[in-house]
C-alpha cells in the first residue's frame, strides 16, 4: 500500500472537563519501514472491528468544515500539514465538548490500494509493556496499542470524487462504550450515517436464502452457492471492503454470472449495488449454535440435514461422522 502523505499530531486532554491543548507537527513523516508497518497494523486492526458505521459527507458548513478542507487538499490549495493541522484543531474543539473524550496522537495517512485512494485518520494511544534489551536486561517499553483502536475513520477518496450518488464512502468505528461516545468523532469527519451494515447484510442474506430456495435449485447447487457466498462475503469483510452484488453474482455462478444479480433486481429488495458486510450477521446466518447445562454445540449451517439431523419426536440431535478427536475422547472415557 503506497503511502502518499502521513503526519501525526497530539491532543492533550483528560476526561475531566479541563481544556485541551495541542502539540502540532509542521512537516510530513518521512517514508520508513516502521511507517509502513504502522499502516499495515492499523488497517488490520481497523478491518477487524465489527462495530463500524458507514455514510457520506454532510454538506460543507461551519459545523462540518472537514470536507471543504479535504477538497482544498485534493485541489492542492492546502498541503498535507496545513490540512491535518486544521482538522486536528477542529477535533480538539469537539473533544472539549465531550467529557468522555480522551486525547491521544492523531494520525493522518493518505495511501493507495490498487487504483483506489484512501485517507485514514485514527486517534492512537500508548500502552506500557516490557522488553528484553540487547544486554539481556528487562526494561519498560512503551508502544502504540492498536488492539484498543476505537476512534478511527477511513474515507474512500476515489469513490467520493467519482461516484456522486454513493452514500457509503466513509466508514468509522463506533466507540466500544456505545454510539454516544463516538458522536464527536463522527461529527469531526462530518459524516451522515447512510448504510446500515447489519440491516443490509440481513437483507442480502434473505435475498440469497430466497434465491437458493427456489424449487429448481438442487441440494448440491444450494450447498456450493452457500459456501461460495460465505467465502466471498467473509473475505470482503476481513479486508474491510464492501460486497459488490454483481461480483458476488459472478462468484456464485460462473456460467450465468448475472443470475443472482438479476434475481435481486427483479424482486426489488432495495439493496445498493455495493453494501458494507456485517460479520456478526453473516456468522449467525452461517452457523447454528446453542449452549445450556454444560453442553455447547456449534456447526455450519450447510451440515444440517446431512451430517446433523434433528428428530423432533425424540427431541434428539443426531450427529453423523463426529470429529475424530471427540470420538477418541469418548472412547477413552468409556474404557
DRENDO-1510 file (C-alpha; in Angstrom, 1 decimal, always signed):
<recs>
REC; n; res; u; v; w
REC; 1; UNK; +0.0; +0.0; +0.0 .
REC; 2; UNK; +2.0; +3.0; -1.2 .
REC; 3; UNK; +1.8; +6.0; +1.2 .
REC; 4; UNK; +1.4; +9.4; -0.4 .
REC; 5; UNK; +1.3; +11.5; +2.8 .
REC; 6; UNK; +1.4; +11.0; +6.5 .
REC; 7; UNK; +1.6; +13.1; +9.6 .
REC; 8; UNK; +0.9; +12.8; +13.3 .
REC; 9; UNK; -0.2; +15.5; +15.9 .
REC; 10; UNK; -1.1; +15.2; +19.6 .
REC; 11; UNK; -4.1; +16.3; +21.5 .
REC; 12; UNK; -3.6; +16.6; +25.3 .
REC; 13; UNK; -6.9; +16.0; +27.1 .
REC; 14; UNK; -8.2; +14.1; +30.0 .
REC; 15; UNK; -11.8; +13.2; +30.6 .
REC; 16; UNK; -12.2; +15.7; +33.4 .
REC; 17; UNK; -13.7; +18.7; +31.6 .
REC; 18; UNK; -10.4; +20.6; +31.5 .
REC; 19; UNK; -9.4; +22.5; +28.3 .
REC; 20; UNK; -7.4; +20.5; +25.8 .
REC; 21; UNK; -4.1; +21.6; +24.3 .
REC; 22; UNK; -2.2; +20.6; +21.1 .
REC; 23; UNK; +1.3; +19.6; +20.0 .
REC; 24; UNK; +1.5; +20.0; +16.2 .
REC; 25; UNK; +4.0; +18.6; +13.8 .
REC; 26; UNK; +4.9; +21.0; +11.0 .
REC; 27; UNK; +6.2; +18.5; +8.4 .
REC; 28; UNK; +5.1; +15.2; +7.0 .
REC; 29; UNK; +6.6; +12.0; +8.3 .
REC; 30; UNK; +9.4; +10.5; +6.2 .
REC; 31; UNK; +8.9; +7.2; +4.4 .
REC; 32; UNK; +10.2; +4.3; +6.5 .
REC; 33; UNK; +9.6; +0.6; +7.1 .
REC; 34; UNK; +8.2; +1.5; +10.6 .
REC; 35; UNK; +5.6; +3.8; +9.0 .
REC; 36; UNK; +4.6; +1.0; +6.5 .
REC; 37; UNK; +4.3; -1.5; +9.4 .
REC; 38; UNK; +2.2; +1.0; +11.3 .
REC; 39; UNK; -0.2; +1.4; +8.3 .
REC; 40; UNK; -0.5; -2.3; +7.8 .
REC; 41; UNK; -1.2; -2.9; +11.5 .
REC; 42; UNK; -3.6; +0.0; +11.6 .
REC; 43; UNK; -5.6; -1.3; +8.6 .
REC; 44; UNK; -5.6; -4.8; +10.0 .
REC; 45; UNK; -6.9; -3.6; +13.4 .
REC; 46; UNK; -9.5; -1.3; +11.6 .
REC; 47; UNK; -10.8; -4.1; +9.4 .
REC; 48; UNK; -11.2; -6.4; +12.4 .
REC; 49; UNK; -13.6; -4.1; +14.2 .
REC; 50; UNK; -17.2; -5.3; +13.9 .
REC; 51; UNK; -18.8; -2.1; +15.2 .
REC; 52; UNK; -18.3; +0.2; +12.1 .
REC; 53; UNK; -20.8; +2.6; +10.6 .
REC; 54; UNK; -20.9; +3.8; +7.0 .
REC; 55; UNK; -22.0; +7.1; +5.5 .
REC; 56; UNK; -21.2; +10.2; +3.4 .
REC; 57; UNK; -20.3; +13.8; +4.0 .
REC; 58; UNK; -22.7; +16.4; +5.3 .
REC; 59; UNK; -22.9; +19.4; +3.1 .
REC; 60; UNK; -19.9; +21.6; +4.0 .
REC; 61; UNK; -20.7; +24.3; +6.6 .
REC; 62; UNK; -19.2; +26.0; +9.6 .
REC; 63; UNK; -20.4; +23.0; +11.7 .
REC; 64; UNK; -18.9; +20.5; +9.2 .
REC; 65; UNK; -15.8; +22.0; +7.6 .
REC; 66; UNK; -13.8; +18.9; +7.2 .
REC; 67; UNK; -14.9; +18.0; +3.6 .
REC; 68; UNK; -14.1; +21.5; +2.5 .
REC; 69; UNK; -10.5; +21.3; +3.8 .
REC; 70; UNK; -10.2; +17.8; +2.2 .
REC; 71; UNK; -11.3; +19.3; -1.2 .
REC; 72; UNK; -8.7; +22.0; -0.8 .
REC; 73; UNK; -6.1; +19.3; -0.2 .
REC; 74; UNK; -7.1; +17.4; -3.3 .
REC; 75; UNK; -7.0; +20.7; -5.3 .
REC; 76; UNK; -3.5; +21.4; -3.9 .
REC; 77; UNK; -4.6; +24.6; -2.3 .
REC; 78; UNK; -3.6; +23.2; +1.1 .
REC; 79; UNK; -0.6; +21.0; +1.7 .
REC; 80; UNK; -0.9; +17.9; +3.9 .
REC; 81; UNK; +0.5; +19.5; +7.1 .
REC; 82; UNK; -1.9; +22.5; +6.7 .
REC; 83; UNK; -4.9; +20.3; +6.1 .
REC; 84; UNK; -4.1; +18.0; +9.0 .
REC; 85; UNK; -3.5; +21.0; +11.4 .
REC; 86; UNK; -6.9; +22.5; +10.6 .
REC; 87; UNK; -8.5; +19.1; +11.1 .
REC; 88; UNK; -6.8; +18.4; +14.4 .
REC; 89; UNK; -7.7; +21.9; +15.7 .
REC; 90; UNK; -11.3; +21.2; +14.8 .
REC; 91; UNK; -11.2; +17.7; +16.5 .
REC; 92; UNK; -9.7; +19.3; +19.7 .
REC; 93; UNK; -12.6; +21.8; +19.8 .
REC; 94; UNK; -15.2; +19.0; +19.5 .
REC; 95; UNK; -13.4; +16.9; +22.1 .
REC; 96; UNK; -13.6; +19.7; +24.6 .
REC; 97; UNK; -17.4; +19.4; +24.3 .
REC; 98; UNK; -17.3; +15.8; +25.4 .
REC; 99; UNK; -16.4; +14.9; +29.0 .
REC; 100; UNK; -15.8; +11.3; +27.9 .
REC; 101; UNK; -13.2; +12.2; +25.2 .
REC; 102; UNK; -9.6; +11.3; +25.9 .
REC; 103; UNK; -6.7; +12.9; +24.0 .
REC; 104; UNK; -4.0; +11.0; +22.1 .
REC; 105; UNK; -1.9; +11.0; +18.9 .
REC; 106; UNK; -3.9; +11.9; +15.8 .
REC; 107; UNK; -2.5; +10.0; +12.8 .
REC; 108; UNK; -3.4; +11.0; +9.2 .
REC; 109; UNK; -2.3; +8.8; +6.3 .
REC; 110; UNK; -3.2; +9.1; +2.6 .
REC; 111; UNK; -2.4; +5.9; +0.8 .
REC; 112; UNK; -3.3; +3.9; -2.3 .
REC; 113; UNK; -4.6; +0.3; -2.6 .
REC; 114; UNK; -4.6; -0.7; -6.2 .
REC; 115; UNK; -6.3; +2.1; -8.1 .
REC; 116; UNK; -8.2; +3.4; -5.1 .
REC; 117; UNK; -7.0; +6.3; -2.9 .
REC; 118; UNK; -7.9; +6.3; +0.8 .
REC; 119; UNK; -7.4; +8.7; +3.8 .
REC; 120; UNK; -7.4; +7.1; +7.2 .
REC; 121; UNK; -7.5; +9.1; +10.4 .
REC; 122; UNK; -7.0; +7.4; +13.8 .
REC; 123; UNK; -6.7; +8.6; +17.4 .
REC; 124; UNK; -4.0; +6.4; +18.9 .
REC; 125; UNK; -3.0; +5.7; +22.5 .
REC; 126; UNK; +0.1; +4.1; +24.0 .
REC; 127; UNK; +0.3; +1.1; +26.3 .
REC; 128; UNK; +3.1; +0.1; +28.7 .
REC; 129; UNK; +4.8; -3.2; +28.3 .
REC; 130; UNK; +8.2; -4.8; +28.9 .
REC; 131; UNK; +11.0; -5.9; +26.6 .
REC; 132; UNK; +14.3; -7.8; +26.9 .
REC; 133; UNK; +17.2; -5.5; +25.9 .
REC; 134; UNK; +20.3; -6.3; +23.8 .
REC; 135; UNK; +22.3; -6.8; +27.1 .
REC; 136; UNK; +19.6; -9.2; +28.4 .
REC; 137; UNK; +18.0; -6.8; +30.9 .
REC; 138; UNK; +14.3; -6.5; +31.3 .
REC; 139; UNK; +13.1; -2.9; +30.7 .
REC; 140; UNK; +9.9; -1.0; +30.3 .
REC; 141; UNK; +8.7; -0.5; +26.7 .
REC; 142; UNK; +6.0; +1.9; +25.5 .
REC; 143; UNK; +4.3; +1.3; +22.2 .
REC; 144; UNK; +1.1; +2.1; +20.3 .
REC; 145; UNK; -1.8; +0.0; +21.3 .
REC; 146; UNK; -3.6; -0.8; +18.0 .
REC; 147; UNK; -5.6; -3.6; +19.7 .
REC; 148; UNK; -7.7; -1.0; +21.5 .
REC; 149; UNK; -8.4; +1.2; +18.5 .
REC; 150; UNK; -11.8; +2.7; +18.9 .
REC; 151; UNK; -11.6; +6.1; +17.2 .
REC; 152; UNK; -10.8; +5.9; +13.5 .
REC; 153; UNK; -12.3; +6.7; +10.1 .
REC; 154; UNK; -11.5; +5.7; +6.6 .
REC; 155; UNK; -12.5; +7.7; +3.5 .
REC; 156; UNK; -12.5; +6.2; +0.1 .
REC; 157; UNK; -11.3; +9.3; -1.8 .
REC; 158; UNK; -11.7; +7.7; -5.2 .
REC; 159; UNK; -15.4; +6.8; -4.6 .
REC; 160; UNK; -16.1; +10.2; -3.1 .
REC; 161; UNK; -14.9; +12.0; -6.2 .
REC; 162; UNK; -16.1; +9.6; -8.9 .
REC; 163; UNK; -19.4; +8.3; -7.6 .
REC; 164; UNK; -21.6; +11.2; -6.8 .
REC; 165; UNK; -24.6; +9.1; -5.7 .
REC; 166; UNK; -22.6; +6.9; -3.2 .
REC; 167; UNK; -23.7; +7.2; +0.4 .
REC; 168; UNK; -21.1; +4.9; +1.9 .
REC; 169; UNK; -17.7; +6.1; +1.0 .
REC; 170; UNK; -16.9; +6.9; +4.7 .
REC; 171; UNK; -16.6; +4.3; +7.5 .
REC; 172; UNK; -15.8; +4.9; +11.1 .
REC; 173; UNK; -15.7; +2.9; +14.3 .
REC; 174; UNK; -18.4; +3.3; +16.9 .
REC; 175; UNK; -17.0; +3.7; +20.4 .
REC; 176; UNK; -16.9; +0.5; +22.4 .
REC; 177; UNK; -18.9; +2.1; +25.1 .
REC; 178; UNK; -21.8; +2.9; +22.8 .
REC; 179; UNK; -22.7; +5.3; +20.0 .
REC; 180; UNK; -22.8; +8.4; +22.1 .
REC; 181; UNK; -19.0; +8.2; +22.9 .
REC; 182; UNK; -18.1; +8.3; +19.2 .
REC; 183; UNK; -20.6; +11.1; +18.2 .
REC; 184; UNK; -17.9; +13.8; +18.4 .
REC; 185; UNK; -15.6; +11.8; +16.1 .
REC; 186; UNK; -18.4; +11.3; +13.6 .
REC; 187; UNK; -19.2; +15.0; +13.7 .
REC; 188; UNK; -15.5; +15.8; +13.3 .
REC; 189; UNK; -15.5; +13.9; +9.9 .
REC; 190; UNK; -18.9; +15.4; +9.1 .
REC; 191; UNK; -20.4; +12.1; +8.3 .
REC; 192; UNK; -24.1; +11.4; +7.7 .
REC; 193; UNK; -24.8; +7.8; +8.5 .
REC; 194; UNK; -26.1; +6.1; +5.4 .
REC; 195; UNK; -25.9; +2.4; +5.0 .
REC; 196; UNK; -26.7; +0.1; +8.0 .
REC; 197; UNK; -24.3; -2.9; +7.7 .
REC; 198; UNK; -26.4; -5.2; +9.9 .
REC; 199; UNK; -29.7; -4.4; +8.1 .
REC; 200; UNK; -28.2; -4.5; +4.6 .
REC; 201; UNK; -26.4; -7.8; +5.3 .
REC; 202; UNK; -29.6; -9.3; +6.7 .
REC; 203; UNK; -31.5; -8.2; +3.5 .
REC; 204; UNK; -28.7; -9.7; +1.3 .
REC; 205; UNK; -28.9; -13.0; +3.2 .
REC; 206; UNK; -32.6; -13.1; +3.0 .
REC; 207; UNK; -32.4; -12.5; -0.8 .
REC; 208; UNK; -29.8; -15.3; -1.0 .
REC; 209; UNK; -32.0; -17.7; +1.0 .
REC; 210; UNK; -34.9; -16.9; -1.3 .
REC; 211; UNK; -32.7; -17.5; -4.3 .
REC; 212; UNK; -31.3; -20.9; -3.3 .
REC; 213; UNK; -34.7; -21.9; -2.0 .
REC; 214; UNK; -36.3; -21.8; -5.5 .
REC; 215; UNK; -37.8; -25.2; -6.5 .
REC; 216; UNK; -35.4; -25.7; -9.4 .
REC; 217; UNK; -32.3; -25.4; -7.2 .
REC; 218; UNK; -30.9; -28.9; -6.3 .
REC; 219; UNK; -29.3; -29.6; -2.9 .
REC; 220; UNK; -25.7; -29.7; -4.2 .
REC; 221; UNK; -26.0; -26.4; -6.0 .
REC; 222; UNK; -27.6; -24.9; -2.9 .
REC; 223; UNK; -24.6; -26.1; -0.8 .
REC; 224; UNK; -22.0; -25.0; -3.4 .
REC; 225; UNK; -23.5; -21.5; -3.6 .
REC; 226; UNK; -23.8; -21.1; +0.1 .
REC; 227; UNK; -20.1; -21.9; +0.5 .
REC; 228; UNK; -19.2; -19.5; -2.3 .
REC; 229; UNK; -21.3; -16.7; -0.9 .
REC; 230; UNK; -19.9; -17.2; +2.6 .
REC; 231; UNK; -16.3; -17.2; +1.3 .
REC; 232; UNK; -16.7; -14.1; -0.7 .
REC; 233; UNK; -18.6; -12.0; +1.8 .
REC; 234; UNK; -16.4; -13.1; +4.7 .
REC; 235; UNK; -13.3; -12.2; +2.6 .
REC; 236; UNK; -14.7; -8.8; +1.8 .
REC; 237; UNK; -15.4; -8.2; +5.5 .
REC; 238; UNK; -12.0; -9.3; +6.6 .
REC; 239; UNK; -10.4; -6.8; +4.1 .
REC; 240; UNK; -12.7; -4.0; +5.1 .
REC; 241; UNK; -14.2; -4.0; +1.6 .
REC; 242; UNK; -17.8; -3.7; +0.5 .
REC; 243; UNK; -19.8; -6.5; -1.1 .
REC; 244; UNK; -20.4; -5.8; -4.8 .
REC; 245; UNK; -23.6; -7.5; -5.8 .
REC; 246; UNK; -22.5; -8.1; -9.5 .
REC; 247; UNK; -19.2; -9.5; -8.3 .
REC; 248; UNK; -20.9; -11.8; -5.8 .
REC; 249; UNK; -23.3; -12.9; -8.5 .
REC; 250; UNK; -20.4; -14.0; -10.7 .
REC; 251; UNK; -18.8; -15.9; -7.8 .
REC; 252; UNK; -22.0; -17.8; -7.3 .
REC; 253; UNK; -22.4; -18.9; -10.9 .
REC; 254; UNK; -19.6; -18.5; -13.4 .
REC; 255; UNK; -21.8; -19.8; -16.3 .
REC; 256; UNK; -24.6; -17.4; -15.5 .
REC; 257; UNK; -22.7; -14.6; -13.7 .
REC; 258; UNK; -25.7; -12.2; -13.6 .
REC; 259; UNK; -28.3; -14.7; -12.4 .
REC; 260; UNK; -28.3; -13.7; -8.7 .
REC; 261; UNK; -27.8; -10.0; -9.5 .
REC; 262; UNK; -30.9; -10.0; -11.8 .
REC; 263; UNK; -32.9; -12.0; -9.3 .
REC; 264; UNK; -32.2; -9.3; -6.7 .
REC; 265; UNK; -33.1; -6.5; -9.0 .
REC; 266; UNK; -36.3; -8.2; -10.3 .
REC; 267; UNK; -37.5; -8.9; -6.7 .
REC; 268; UNK; -36.7; -5.4; -5.7 .
REC; 269; UNK; -35.0; -6.0; -2.3 .
REC; 270; UNK; -33.9; -2.4; -2.2 .
REC; 271; UNK; -30.2; -3.2; -2.0 .
REC; 272; UNK; -27.5; -0.8; -3.2 .
REC; 273; UNK; -25.0; -2.1; -5.8 .
REC; 274; UNK; -22.4; -2.3; -3.0 .
REC; 275; UNK; -23.1; -2.9; +0.7 .
REC; 276; UNK; -20.9; -2.9; +3.8 .
REC; 277; UNK; -20.9; -6.5; +5.2 .
REC; 278; UNK; -21.6; -7.2; +8.9 .
REC; 279; UNK; -19.5; -10.2; +10.1 .
REC; 280; UNK; -21.7; -10.9; +13.1 .
REC; 281; UNK; -24.9; -11.1; +11.0 .
REC; 282; UNK; -23.1; -13.4; +8.5 .
REC; 283; UNK; -21.8; -15.7; +11.2 .
REC; 284; UNK; -25.2; -16.0; +12.7 .
REC; 285; UNK; -26.5; -17.0; +9.3 .
REC; 286; UNK; -23.8; -19.5; +8.6 .
REC; 287; UNK; -23.8; -21.3; +11.9 .
REC; 288; UNK; -26.1; -23.0; +14.3 .
REC; 289; UNK; -25.1; -22.5; +18.0 .
REC; 290; UNK; -26.6; -23.5; +21.3 .
REC; 291; UNK; -25.3; -23.7; +24.9 .
REC; 292; UNK; -27.1; -24.9; +28.1 .
REC; 293; UNK; -26.4; -27.1; +31.1 .
REC; 294; UNK; -22.8; -27.8; +30.3 .
REC; 295; UNK; -23.4; -28.6; +26.7 .
REC; 296; UNK; -22.2; -26.4; +23.8 .
REC; 297; UNK; -22.9; -27.2; +20.2 .
REC; 298; UNK; -21.9; -25.3; +17.1 .
REC; 299; UNK; -21.9; -26.3; +13.5 .
REC; 300; UNK; -22.0; -24.8; +10.0 .
REC; 301; UNK; -25.5; -24.4; +8.6 .
REC; 302; UNK; -24.8; -26.4; +5.4 .
REC; 303; UNK; -24.2; -29.5; +7.6 .
REC; 304; UNK; -27.8; -29.5; +8.8 .
REC; 305; UNK; -29.7; -32.3; +7.0 .
REC; 306; UNK; -26.5; -34.1; +6.0 .
REC; 307; UNK; -24.2; -34.8; +9.0 .
REC; 308; UNK; -26.5; -33.2; +11.6 .
REC; 309; UNK; -30.2; -34.2; +11.9 .
REC; 310; UNK; -32.9; -33.2; +14.4 .
REC; 311; UNK; -35.5; -35.8; +15.5 .
REC; 312; UNK; -38.4; -33.6; +16.7 .
REC; 313; UNK; -40.4; -36.6; +18.1 .
REC; 314; UNK; -37.5; -37.6; +20.3 .
REC; 315; UNK; -36.1; -34.1; +20.8 .
REC; 316; UNK; -32.8; -35.5; +19.8 .
REC; 317; UNK; -29.8; -34.2; +17.8 .
REC; 318; UNK; -28.1; -36.9; +15.7 .
REC; 319; UNK; -24.5; -36.1; +14.6 .
REC; 320; UNK; -23.0; -38.4; +11.9 .
REC; 321; UNK; -19.2; -38.7; +11.5 .
REC; 322; UNK; -18.4; -36.6; +14.6 .
REC; 323; UNK; -14.8; -35.1; +14.8 .
REC; 324; UNK; -12.2; -37.8; +15.3 .
REC; 325; UNK; -10.7; -36.0; +18.3 .
REC; 326; UNK; -14.1; -36.1; +20.0 .
REC; 327; UNK; -14.6; -39.7; +19.2 .
REC; 328; UNK; -11.2; -40.6; +20.7 .
REC; 329; UNK; -12.0; -38.8; +23.9 .
REC; 330; UNK; -15.4; -40.6; +24.1 .
REC; 331; UNK; -13.7; -44.0; +23.6 .
REC; 332; UNK; -11.1; -43.3; +26.2 .
REC; 333; UNK; -13.8; -42.3; +28.7 .
REC; 334; UNK; -15.8; -45.4; +28.0 .
REC; 335; UNK; -12.9; -47.7; +28.8 .
</recs>
